[in-house]
Amino acid sequence: MDRVISEYSLYQNIPKYYSRESIAIAVDGTPLQYSTWEQYNEQDMTKFFALYTEHPCIEYLTKMNLTYFVKAKLYGMRTYDAINWRGKTIEQILRLKKQDIRRFLECYPQIKFSDDALALRLYQLTLNDSDRPTLGSLGKLSDSIEVLWPDLKRMFKYQSVVKCVKYVERQFQRGKKEHYRYRDSVLRMWKDYMEQCKMLEFDLSRIEVVFPHDLHAAHENTTSQVKISLSDIEKRKIAARFKTLERRYHFEFKGFVLRPAKSANEIIEEGKKLHHCVGGYAQRHADGKTNILMIRKVSAPNEPFYTMEIKNNKIVQCYGMRHSLPAADLQAFIEAFKAEKIAPKPKTVPLERQEVAV
């Protein structure tokens, strides 16, 4: 079957109309008549047909009340890798045996929201775990970890889902006053720690390595052991990025100033003096995958104070000496910076009055 291509984006600011009766006539006698298109009422139905021609498994998903995944695929929402879009059978598509599919659907007859979709993925991942959660508890578990998913899922290759979730919660409760503002802060530190363990060739099959009793202390230990080395090309990239980032992010407010890293050496020395792991981010900063910025006191502009990471124009983390969190005065500076430099300014785009019948 030839692929359908949508030209919807060419007419974004033009009101559009279509006839479902005309679609029914057009698809009759073609493979598209099996696409279950009648169950969808999208503004751009050609986009739906384009997706179906690429992934015929949409027919199975729709008939099993799993339309969330189809709509998520259409609009770029999370599917949590729960669907094998190239699957030919329902077992392949849902990555489960028939009896497991039946058990899951008895408990979750419809998937309407993202946490239900994540529950399916957790069911797939935990099916063979000795400590697997009950079907009834999957919804609560998925709701509690949904915002953590991008980083948390990387840890499942080391230990079971339940063990990883419990470990994050345990470390958060242990260090929330000093080191962690949110649970995702635990995950970022854990991810950095595991990368350092690989560099140091630690045995990651040992549970005490994967789950150190005090993550913060273990992370400081590995940070002190890792030696950072960058090529001359990477050093030149960091120096070249300074002017652009300076124009975009330089900010001064109430005794503090924020600026980008000037050199590779400054990033590495920042990590050494503040006893945190920013040195490990130098290569990613050089490649433009993230942005490392330094917060200084105006009275001591060359003395390391706090380090900030910005990625996709969002503040990812900000730490001082030994991963200390910002105090109230510095947090006020950060909020002012966010309002001035990070928060998107609303744009008004005039819409010409045009009508096109489709």
Salt bridges, closest charged atoms under 4 A:
GLU54 OE1 - ARG3 NH2 3.56
GLU54 OE2 - HIS55 NE2 3.83
GLU54 OE2 - ARG86 NH2 3.86
GLU59 OE2 - LYS63 NZ 2.76
ASP81 OD1 - ARG95 NH2 3.33
ASP81 OD2 - ARG121 NH2 3.90
GLU91 OE2 - LYS98 NZ 3.80
ASP100 OD1 - ARG103 NH1 2.76
ASP131 OD2 - LYS163 NZ 3.59
ASP151 OD1 - ARG154 NH1 3.47
ASP151 OD1 - LYS191 NZ 3.62
GLU169 OE1 - ARG183 NE 2.61
ASP184 OD2 - ARG188 NH1 3.68
GLU195 OE1 - ARG284 NH2 3.74
GLU208 OE2 - ARG206 NE 2.79
ASP214 OD2 - ARG174 NH2 3.49
GLU220 OE2 - HIS216 NE2 3.78
GLU220 OE1 - ARG322 NH1 3.20
GLU246 OE2 - HIS250 ND1 2.89
GLU266 OE2 - ARG259 NH2 2.52
GLU266 OE2 - ARG296 NH2 3.94
GLU269 OE2 - LYS272 NZ 3.64
GLU270 OE1 - ARG296 NH2 2.71
ASP287 OD1 - LYS237 NZ 3.26
GLU335 OE2 - LYS338 NZ 3.56
GLU355 OE2 - ARG353 NH2 3.93
